[in-house]
Amino acid sequence: MLFEALPEISEKELEHFFQIMLTKYGEDFRGYAPASLKRRLGTVLKRYGLPNMQTLNQRLLTQPEYYERFISEITVSTTELFRDPSAWVALKNQLVPLFASFPQVHIWHVGCSTGEEVLSVAILLQEMGLYDRTQIYATDIDRSALEQAQKATYPLRHRELYEKNLKAVLPNVPFSKYAWEEQGNLVFSPSLLRGVRFLRHNVVTESTFGKFEIILCRNLLIYLTPSLQDQVVTKLIRALQAGGIFMIGTKESLFWCQAAQQLIPLNEVERIYQKKP
Ligand SMILES: C[S@@+](CC[C@H](N)C(=O)[O-])C[C@H]1O[C@@H](n2cnc3c(N)ncnc32)[C@H](O)[C@@H]1O
């Protein structure tokens, strides 16, 4: 199979793009890893048959109605129910010992995408008997991903994988307890979202809101430069209660993050950490 090369994007064009995003939309993409950002911008150019980045910049300047779709197009929304199941088994083993005595548990999913990660936590909490004591916040910069998350409805082709992942984490829980087929889609029980608030929030540019016992920021840091990873993690650890859990993606690392000194690993392989008292 032949792959057509993506259009080249110069540093100057990228700089102009950053300025437009900052001044017109208040969005800061300067700390996103340049190689993958350029690749995603190149894909957008190709999709619309735009000859160069200048044309896309012009479109962003003159067509604000295109902006939300654009955000959706350049962010990577890949996710799964119980993505990396062994990480969820590790989290499951920590939840009851750490939080069974808590009257309330506040959880924040940073970069929740289309919501499968939120449903994973909701199912775990339900099965551990902790759900009714939990307030879950789920945030993302991609509005259309958030809309899908609120519907908890997915293409049926995901069923096999999601069912397999659930079985790996909670072997005795039938998939049909939480999800079923409806009009050709895979629909999750709305009861799983009754304690969830979805919000549009940019973790890079906006401040945090409240304190949390658990923060999940999985597979988002990987798209940021090391110095922005450090800033974001510092911000998130500040929003974490002492003794609270911080979870990142299994392919991510806190190597660049000064603030990680405030954490102890509960499971280094699965990237689950606890904030020191
Ligand atoms: C690859 S998905 C990860 C989804 C889920 N956490 C998981 O691990 O399966 C990354 C998500 O981060 C979101 N994102 C990227 N930059 C963000 C930012 N600055 N603030 C909030 N969300 C962001 C993207 O829109 C996307 O939905």
The ligand as an SDF file (V2000), in Angstrom:
LIG
                    3D

 27 29  0  0  0  0  0  0  0  0999 V2000
   -5.8570    9.7220   23.6420 C   0  0  0  0  0  0  0  0  0  0  0  0
   -7.1790   10.4720   24.4540 S   0  0  0  0  0  0  0  0  0  0  0  0
   -7.1170    9.6470   26.0220 C   0  0  0  0  0  0  0  0  0  0  0  0
   -8.4840    9.2240   26.5090 C   0  0  0  0  0  0  0  0  0  0  0  0
   -8.4880    8.4480   27.8140 C   0  0  0  0  0  0  0  0  0  0  0  0
   -7.9580    9.2420   28.9010 N   0  0  0  0  0  0  0  0  0  0  0  0
   -7.7130    7.1650   27.6820 C   0  0  0  0  0  0  0  0  0  0  0  0
   -6.6000    7.0620   28.1850 O   0  0  0  0  0  0  0  0  0  0  0  0
   -8.2300    6.2260   27.0620 O   0  0  0  0  0  0  0  0  0  0  0  0
   -6.5200   12.1000   24.8380 C   0  0  0  0  0  0  0  0  0  0  0  0
   -7.6000   13.1130   25.1550 C   0  0  0  0  0  0  0  0  0  0  0  0
   -6.9870   14.2590   25.7280 O   0  0  0  0  0  0  0  0  0  0  0  0
   -7.6880   15.3980   25.2740 C   0  0  0  0  0  0  0  0  0  0  0  0
   -6.8480   16.5880   25.4210 N   0  0  0  0  0  0  0  0  0  0  0  0
   -5.7620   16.9680   24.7010 C   0  0  0  0  0  0  0  0  0  0  0  0
   -5.2810   18.1390   25.1500 N   0  0  0  0  0  0  0  0  0  0  0  0
   -6.0690   18.5080   26.1830 C   0  0  0  0  0  0  0  0  0  0  0  0
   -6.0740   19.6210   27.0590 C   0  0  0  0  0  0  0  0  0  0  0  0
   -5.1620   20.5990   26.9410 N   0  0  0  0  0  0  0  0  0  0  0  0
   -7.0250   19.6940   28.0210 N   0  0  0  0  0  0  0  0  0  0  0  0
   -7.9480   18.7160   28.1400 C   0  0  0  0  0  0  0  0  0  0  0  0
   -8.0110   17.6290   27.3350 N   0  0  0  0  0  0  0  0  0  0  0  0
   -7.0730   17.5250   26.3730 C   0  0  0  0  0  0  0  0  0  0  0  0
   -8.0150   15.0600   23.8200 C   0  0  0  0  0  0  0  0  0  0  0  0
   -9.0670   15.8560   23.3190 O   0  0  0  0  0  0  0  0  0  0  0  0
   -8.3640   13.5700   23.9250 C   0  0  0  0  0  0  0  0  0  0  0  0
   -9.7430   13.3820   24.0950 O   0  0  0  0  0  0  0  0  0  0  0  0
  1  2  1  0
  2  3  1  0
  2 10  1  0
  3  4  1  0
  4  5  1  0
  5  6  1  0
  5  7  1  0
  7  8  2  0
  7  9  1  0
 10 11  1  0
 11 12  1  0
 11 26  1  0
 12 13  1  0
 13 14  1  0
 13 24  1  0
 14 15  1  0
 14 23  1  0
 15 16  2  0
 16 17  1  0
 17 18  1  0
 17 23  2  0
 18 19  1  0
 18 20  2  0
 20 21  1  0
 21 22  2  0
 22 23  1  0
 24 25  1  0
 24 26  1  0
 26 27  1  0
M  CHG  2   2   1   9  -1
M  END
$$$$
